[in-house]
Amino acid sequence: MAVLRRMAAVLAAAWGLALFLALPALWDLAADGKSSAAVSEGLSGAESGNAGAEPEPAAEPVDSGGLRGVWVSYLEWQEMDFSSAEAFRAGAGQMMANLADLGANTVFAHVRPFGDALYPSEFFPFSHLCTGTQGQDPGFDPLAILVEAAHGAGLSLHAWVNPYRLQAGGTPASLCDASPAVTHPDWVRRTGTGLYLNPASGEVRQYLADSLAELCRNYDIDGIHFDDYFYPTTDPSFDAQDYAESDGALSLEDWRRENVNALMRLCHGVTAEYGVPFSVSPQGSLSGCRDGQYSDAALWLAEPGYCDVVIPQLYWGRDYRKNGSSDLALDTLARTWLSLPRCGEVQLCFGLAASRIGEGDGGDRSGPGTEWCSGRALADQAQALERAGAQGIVLYRYDSLFGNALYPTLAEQETDALRVLWTLD
């Protein structure tokens, strides 16, 4: 009963009871083929040239009780002071105060970025981010402080984990003897850019699931979160031997997708035992998910047992064009996701790119004068998505909003606009 009460409280606090009341209607729309029309009412068509216009009023008031989150990545930890528990606590306290003032209700804290951890673990060494040296104990527990600071500010904290990545792009520069790359070299697969745990290994899957159980047991976290780093390559040589040793009943692509699905099922089963919601943020493009990283996010939405929340990364603007195509424009992608069949146990939220502020998104209309220089791109995107039926918004990332050295004025304008949207109630 305690677990059930805790799960109910977490879900109610993080996403709002209204979401659960609204979900059956959204499911009915998807089932009878009316979703696309309903979504179009909430998203003013980018194709028509009105992408930057105020979204049309919804028939019902926009629910403001959904997920309002911000990702805090390992890049933020590079700027944090880990010299003592007191110094880290001060930085964490300021971070959570800023997020609470913004109107956020959830922080996704990167606690396992490279097969290492921001907490003492039986499975992974301390992260190099804590002291500069992987495996070196900083003398305190950063995750415990983050949980305390988040809860003290009225925020939920979800532990963000990279499932497979051990080393990428030369980060970390060196791996300690306790890294899984050293202790279990047979579990490791290599690409031109780094080292990864083998998605085809049942031992790896169990190891990762057991490591999530450790997090759930030892910390009062409000969720576990996977990002979009699944298969790091489409190269057949990456796992050619593993595939050759399989029964060959599936194509290489389907076999890889089933390996990821098996991990998701196993990890969801573990988090469900502890009453801890399990979320995932796949790529914004469904084809990129399915064919690029072998993550079958459409399946995870349609069937129970894989995750509790899906947060696709819609990291392009509403007016995005590339070679004249709007296929990756936020509105186009959102319509596709919102029209997918969705089971009642899974919520659909969206990730937005605060990192695009001032920079643009590489589209034909990117740069000065576009929405990314408007000072309210994120607020407009979030409002349009919520009106269309999104059950929450998560922003990537904290420093783009609160530590933006390149575009400080624009970042301040963006946070002001978000604050108005997120604190109306």
C-alpha positions as CSV (number, residue, x, y, z in Angstrom):
1,M,0.0,0.0,0.0
2,A,2.8,2.4,0.7
3,V,4.2,1.9,-2.8
4,L,0.8,2.5,-4.3
5,R,0.3,5.7,-2.3
6,R,3.7,6.9,-3.2
7,M,3.2,6.2,-6.9
8,A,-0.2,8.0,-6.9
9,A,1.3,11.0,-5.1
10,V,4.2,11.2,-7.6
11,L,2.0,11.0,-10.6
12,A,-0.5,13.5,-9.2
13,A,2.2,15.9,-8.3
14,A,4.2,15.6,-11.5
15,W,1.6,15.4,-14.2
16,G,-1.8,16.4,-12.7
17,L,-5.0,14.4,-12.2
18,A,-6.5,16.2,-15.1
19,L,-4.2,14.4,-17.5
20,F,-5.6,11.0,-16.5
21,L,-9.1,12.3,-16.9
22,A,-8.3,13.6,-20.4
23,L,-6.4,10.5,-21.6
24,P,-9.4,8.3,-22.6
25,A,-10.7,11.0,-24.9
26,L,-7.3,11.3,-26.6
27,W,-7.1,7.6,-27.0
28,D,-10.6,7.5,-28.6
29,L,-9.5,10.1,-31.1
30,A,-6.4,8.0,-32.1
31,A,-8.5,4.8,-32.4
32,D,-11.2,6.3,-34.7
33,G,-8.8,8.2,-36.9
34,K,-9.8,11.7,-35.8
35,S,-6.5,12.5,-34.1
36,S,-4.9,14.4,-37.0
37,A,-7.8,16.8,-37.3
38,A,-7.9,17.4,-33.6
39,V,-4.2,18.0,-33.5
40,S,-4.3,20.4,-36.4
41,E,-6.7,22.6,-34.5
42,G,-4.1,23.0,-31.8
43,L,-1.1,23.5,-34.0
44,S,-1.4,26.5,-36.4
45,G,0.1,25.1,-39.6
46,A,3.7,25.9,-40.3
47,E,3.1,25.2,-43.9
48,S,0.7,28.1,-44.2
49,G,3.3,30.6,-43.0
50,N,1.5,31.2,-39.7
51,A,3.9,29.2,-37.5
52,G,4.9,32.2,-35.4
53,A,1.3,33.4,-34.9
54,E,-0.6,33.0,-31.7
55,P,-2.2,29.5,-31.6
56,E,-5.9,29.4,-32.1
57,P,-7.8,29.3,-28.7
58,A,-8.7,25.7,-27.6
59,A,-12.3,24.7,-27.1
60,E,-11.4,24.0,-23.5
61,P,-8.9,25.8,-21.3
62,V,-5.4,24.5,-21.6
63,D,-4.5,22.2,-18.8
64,S,-1.5,23.7,-17.0
65,G,-1.0,20.9,-14.5
66,G,1.1,18.7,-16.8
67,L,4.7,17.8,-16.7
68,R,6.9,21.0,-16.8
69,G,10.4,19.8,-16.8
70,V,14.0,20.8,-17.5
71,W,16.9,18.5,-18.4
72,V,20.2,19.1,-16.4
73,S,22.9,17.3,-18.3
74,Y,26.5,16.2,-17.6
75,L,27.5,19.5,-19.3
76,E,26.0,21.4,-16.4
77,W,27.9,19.2,-13.9
78,Q,31.1,20.4,-15.6
79,E,30.3,23.9,-14.4
80,M,29.3,22.8,-10.8
81,D,31.6,23.0,-7.8
82,F,32.2,19.5,-6.5
83,S,35.0,20.5,-4.1
84,S,32.8,19.9,-1.0
85,A,29.3,18.9,-0.1
86,E,28.7,22.5,1.0
87,A,29.8,23.9,-2.3
88,F,27.7,21.4,-4.3
89,R,24.7,22.0,-2.1
90,A,24.8,25.7,-2.7
91,G,25.0,25.2,-6.4
92,A,22.2,22.6,-6.4
93,G,20.0,24.9,-4.2
94,Q,20.4,27.8,-6.6
95,M,19.6,25.6,-9.6
96,M,16.4,24.2,-8.0
97,A,15.3,27.7,-6.9
98,N,15.7,28.9,-10.5
99,L,13.7,26.0,-11.8
100,A,10.9,26.5,-9.2
101,D,10.8,30.2,-10.0
102,L,10.4,29.3,-13.7
103,G,7.3,27.3,-12.9
104,A,8.9,23.9,-13.6
105,N,7.7,21.0,-11.5
106,T,10.3,18.4,-12.5
107,V,14.1,18.2,-13.0
108,F,15.7,15.4,-15.1
109,A,19.1,15.2,-13.5
110,H,21.8,13.4,-15.5
111,V,23.2,10.9,-12.9
112,R,24.8,8.3,-15.1
113,P,26.2,9.7,-18.3
114,F,29.2,7.4,-19.3
115,G,28.9,4.2,-17.4
116,D,29.7,6.1,-14.3
117,A,27.6,7.7,-11.6
118,L,27.0,10.8,-9.5
119,Y,26.3,8.5,-6.5
120,P,28.0,5.5,-4.8
121,S,27.1,2.4,-6.7
122,E,27.8,-1.3,-6.7
123,F,27.6,-1.3,-10.5
124,F,29.3,1.8,-11.7
125,P,32.3,3.9,-10.6
126,F,32.0,7.5,-9.5
127,S,31.8,9.8,-12.5
128,H,34.8,11.8,-13.7
129,L,32.6,14.8,-13.5
130,C,32.8,14.8,-9.7
131,T,36.6,15.1,-9.3
132,G,38.1,15.0,-12.8
133,T,39.1,11.3,-12.3
134,Q,36.7,8.5,-13.0
135,G,36.3,6.2,-9.9
136,Q,37.5,8.8,-7.4
137,D,35.1,9.4,-4.5
138,P,34.3,13.1,-4.0
139,G,33.6,12.5,-0.3
140,F,29.9,13.1,-0.5
141,D,26.8,11.8,-2.4
142,P,25.9,14.3,-5.1
143,L,22.6,12.6,-6.0
144,A,21.4,12.6,-2.3
145,I,22.0,16.4,-2.3
146,L,20.2,16.9,-5.6
147,V,17.2,14.9,-4.4
148,E,17.1,17.0,-1.1
149,A,17.5,20.3,-3.0
150,A,14.8,19.4,-5.6
151,H,12.3,18.3,-3.0
152,G,13.1,21.3,-0.8
153,A,12.1,23.5,-3.8
154,G,8.9,21.6,-4.4
155,L,10.3,19.8,-7.5
156,S,10.2,16.1,-8.5
157,L,13.6,14.7,-9.5
158,H,13.9,12.0,-12.1
159,A,17.3,10.2,-12.4
160,W,18.5,10.5,-16.0
161,V,20.5,7.5,-17.2
162,N,22.4,6.7,-20.4
163,P,21.9,2.9,-20.7
164,Y,24.7,1.9,-23.1
165,R,27.3,4.6,-23.4
166,L,30.6,4.1,-21.7
167,Q,32.9,6.5,-23.6
168,A,32.1,8.8,-26.6
169,G,34.2,11.4,-28.4
170,G,37.1,10.9,-26.0
171,T,34.9,11.5,-22.9
172,P,35.8,10.6,-20.3
173,A,39.5,10.8,-21.3
174,S,40.3,7.6,-19.4
175,L,38.3,4.8,-17.8
176,C,39.1,3.5,-14.3
177,D,39.5,-0.2,-13.4
178,A,35.9,-0.3,-12.1
179,S,34.4,0.8,-15.4
180,P,32.3,-2.0,-17.0
181,A,34.5,-1.6,-20.0
182,V,37.3,-3.0,-17.9
183,T,35.4,-5.4,-15.6
184,H,33.3,-6.9,-18.4
185,P,35.2,-6.4,-21.7
186,D,33.1,-9.1,-23.3
187,W,30.0,-6.8,-22.8
188,V,31.6,-3.9,-24.8
189,R,31.1,-3.0,-28.5
190,R,33.1,-0.3,-30.2
191,T,32.3,2.3,-32.8
192,G,34.6,4.9,-34.5
193,T,33.6,7.3,-31.7
194,G,33.4,5.3,-28.6
195,L,32.6,2.3,-26.4
196,Y,29.1,1.0,-25.6
197,L,27.5,-1.8,-23.7
198,N,26.2,-4.5,-26.0
199,P,22.4,-4.2,-26.5
200,A,22.3,-7.8,-27.7
201,S,23.5,-9.2,-24.3
202,G,21.0,-10.5,-21.9
203,E,23.7,-10.1,-19.1
204,V,23.9,-6.4,-20.0
205,R,20.2,-6.0,-19.8
206,Q,20.0,-7.6,-16.4
207,Y,22.9,-5.6,-15.2
208,L,21.2,-2.4,-16.2
209,A,17.9,-3.4,-14.7
210,D,19.7,-4.3,-11.4
211,S,21.4,-0.9,-11.4
212,L,17.9,0.8,-11.7
213,A,16.7,-1.2,-8.7
214,E,19.7,0.1,-6.8
215,L,18.6,3.7,-7.6
216,C,15.0,3.0,-6.6
217,R,16.0,1.4,-3.3
218,N,18.6,3.9,-2.2
219,Y,17.1,7.2,-3.2
220,D,13.7,9.0,-2.9
221,I,13.7,9.7,-6.6
222,D,10.4,10.4,-8.5
223,G,11.3,8.7,-11.7
224,I,13.9,7.0,-13.9
225,H,14.6,8.5,-17.3
226,F,16.4,7.1,-20.4
227,D,17.5,9.5,-23.2
228,D,17.7,8.7,-26.9
229,Y,21.1,7.0,-26.9
230,F,20.3,3.4,-27.9
231,Y,22.1,1.8,-30.8
232,P,25.0,4.1,-31.6
233,T,25.3,3.0,-35.3
234,T,23.6,1.3,-38.1
235,D,26.8,-0.4,-39.2
236,P,26.2,-4.2,-39.5
237,S,29.7,-4.9,-38.2
238,F,28.8,-3.4,-34.8
239,D,27.2,-6.7,-33.6
240,A,27.8,-9.0,-36.6
241,Q,28.9,-11.9,-34.4
242,D,26.0,-11.6,-32.0
243,Y,23.5,-11.5,-34.9
244,A,25.2,-14.5,-36.5
245,E,24.7,-16.4,-33.2
246,S,21.0,-15.6,-33.1
247,D,18.4,-17.9,-34.5
248,G,18.1,-15.7,-37.6
249,A,14.3,-15.6,-37.3
250,L,14.4,-11.8,-37.5
251,S,16.1,-9.4,-39.9
252,L,19.0,-7.5,-38.4
253,E,16.9,-4.4,-38.0
254,D,14.0,-6.2,-36.2
255,W,16.5,-8.1,-34.1
256,R,18.1,-4.9,-32.9
257,R,14.7,-3.4,-32.2
258,E,13.8,-6.4,-30.2
259,N,17.0,-6.1,-28.2
260,V,16.1,-2.6,-27.2
261,N,12.5,-3.6,-26.5
262,A,13.7,-6.3,-24.2
263,L,15.7,-3.8,-22.2
264,M,12.7,-1.5,-22.0
265,R,10.4,-4.2,-20.8
266,L,12.9,-5.4,-18.2
267,C,13.6,-2.0,-16.8
268,H,10.0,-1.0,-16.7
269,G,9.2,-4.1,-14.7
270,V,11.9,-3.1,-12.2
271,T,10.7,0.5,-11.8
272,A,7.1,-0.6,-11.5
273,E,8.0,-2.8,-8.6
274,Y,9.1,0.3,-6.7
275,G,6.3,2.5,-7.9
276,V,8.8,4.8,-9.8
277,P,7.6,6.1,-13.2
278,F,9.9,5.2,-16.1
279,S,10.2,7.7,-19.0
280,V,12.2,7.8,-22.2
281,S,13.0,10.7,-24.7
282,P,13.4,9.3,-28.2
283,Q,14.5,11.3,-31.2
284,G,11.8,13.5,-32.7
285,S,11.7,11.7,-36.0
286,L,10.0,8.4,-35.9
287,S,12.1,7.0,-38.7
288,G,15.2,8.2,-36.9
289,C,14.1,6.3,-33.8
290,R,13.1,3.1,-35.6
291,D,15.7,2.9,-38.3
292,G,18.6,4.9,-36.9
293,Q,18.7,3.8,-33.3
294,Y,16.3,0.8,-33.4
295,S,14.0,2.3,-30.7
296,D,10.4,1.4,-31.5
297,A,8.9,4.3,-29.7
298,A,5.5,3.9,-31.5
299,L,5.2,0.5,-29.9
300,W,6.1,1.9,-26.5
301,L,3.2,4.3,-26.8
302,A,0.7,1.8,-28.1
303,E,1.4,-1.1,-25.7
304,P,1.8,-1.2,-21.9
305,G,4.9,-2.6,-20.3
306,Y,7.6,-0.6,-21.9
307,C,7.5,2.8,-20.2
308,D,5.1,5.2,-18.5
309,V,6.0,8.4,-20.4
310,V,7.4,9.1,-23.9
311,I,9.0,12.5,-24.5
312,P,10.1,12.8,-28.1
313,Q,12.7,15.5,-28.8
314,L,11.1,18.1,-31.1
315,Y,14.3,20.1,-31.4
316,W,13.3,22.1,-34.6
317,G,11.3,25.3,-34.8
318,R,7.7,25.7,-36.0
319,D,9.0,27.5,-39.1
320,Y,11.8,25.0,-39.8
321,R,12.5,24.3,-43.5
322,K,15.3,22.3,-45.0
323,N,15.6,22.2,-48.7
324,G,12.1,23.5,-48.9
325,S,10.7,20.6,-46.8
326,S,8.9,21.0,-43.5
327,D,9.0,17.3,-42.6
328,L,11.1,18.1,-39.4
329,A,9.2,21.2,-38.4
330,L,7.9,21.0,-34.9
331,D,4.2,21.1,-35.9
332,T,4.7,18.4,-38.5
333,L,6.4,16.0,-36.1
334,A,3.9,16.8,-33.3
335,R,1.0,15.9,-35.5
336,T,2.5,12.6,-36.3
337,W,3.3,11.7,-32.6
338,L,-0.1,12.9,-31.4
339,S,-2.0,10.8,-34.0
340,L,-0.3,7.5,-33.0
341,P,-2.3,4.9,-31.1
342,R,-1.7,5.3,-27.4
343,C,-2.6,3.0,-24.6
344,G,-4.0,4.4,-21.4
345,E,-1.0,3.6,-19.3
346,V,1.4,5.8,-21.3
347,Q,1.6,9.6,-21.4
348,L,3.0,11.7,-24.3
349,C,5.0,14.8,-23.6
350,F,7.5,16.7,-25.8
351,G,11.0,17.9,-25.4
352,L,11.9,21.4,-26.8
353,A,15.4,22.8,-27.5
354,A,16.3,25.7,-25.4
355,S,19.8,25.2,-26.8
356,R,18.5,26.7,-30.1
357,I,18.0,30.1,-28.5
358,G,19.7,32.7,-30.7
359,E,21.5,29.9,-32.6
360,G,18.7,28.8,-35.0
361,D,18.1,25.3,-36.0
362,G,19.9,25.0,-39.3
363,G,16.8,25.4,-41.4
364,D,16.4,27.5,-44.6
365,R,15.0,30.3,-42.4
366,S,17.4,29.8,-39.5
367,G,19.1,32.8,-37.9
368,P,18.3,36.4,-37.1
369,G,14.7,37.3,-37.4
370,T,13.4,33.8,-36.9
371,E,11.4,32.4,-33.9
372,W,14.7,31.6,-32.2
373,C,15.4,35.3,-31.9
374,S,11.9,36.2,-30.8
375,G,12.5,35.9,-27.1
376,R,9.4,33.6,-26.7
377,A,10.0,30.7,-29.1
378,L,9.8,28.1,-26.3
379,A,6.7,29.6,-24.7
380,D,4.9,29.7,-28.1
381,Q,5.9,26.1,-28.9
382,A,4.9,24.8,-25.5
383,Q,1.5,26.6,-25.7
384,A,0.8,25.2,-29.1
385,L,1.7,21.7,-28.1
386,E,-0.4,21.8,-24.9
387,R,-3.4,23.0,-26.9
388,A,-2.9,20.2,-29.3
389,G,-3.0,17.6,-26.5
390,A,0.6,17.2,-25.2
391,Q,0.6,16.1,-21.6
392,G,3.8,18.0,-20.7
393,I,6.9,19.8,-21.9
394,V,10.6,19.3,-21.0
395,L,13.3,21.8,-22.0
396,Y,16.9,20.9,-23.0
397,R,18.8,22.3,-21.2
398,Y,19.3,24.2,-17.9
399,D,22.3,26.3,-18.9
400,S,20.7,27.4,-22.2
401,L,18.2,29.2,-20.0
402,F,20.2,30.2,-16.9
403,G,23.8,30.2,-18.0
404,N,23.6,31.4,-21.6
405,A,26.8,33.4,-22.1
406,L,26.2,33.9,-25.9
407,Y,22.6,35.1,-25.8
408,P,21.9,36.3,-22.2
409,T,19.2,38.8,-23.2
410,L,17.3,36.3,-25.4
411,A,17.6,33.6,-22.7
412,E,16.2,36.0,-20.1
413,Q,13.3,36.9,-22.4
414,E,12.6,33.2,-23.0
415,T,12.5,32.4,-19.3
416,D,10.2,35.4,-18.7
417,A,7.8,34.2,-21.3
418,L,7.9,30.6,-20.0
419,R,7.4,31.9,-16.4
420,V,4.2,33.6,-17.5
421,L,2.9,30.5,-19.2
422,W,3.9,28.1,-16.5
423,T,2.8,30.1,-13.5
424,L,-0.7,31.2,-14.6
425,D,-2.3,29.0,-12.0
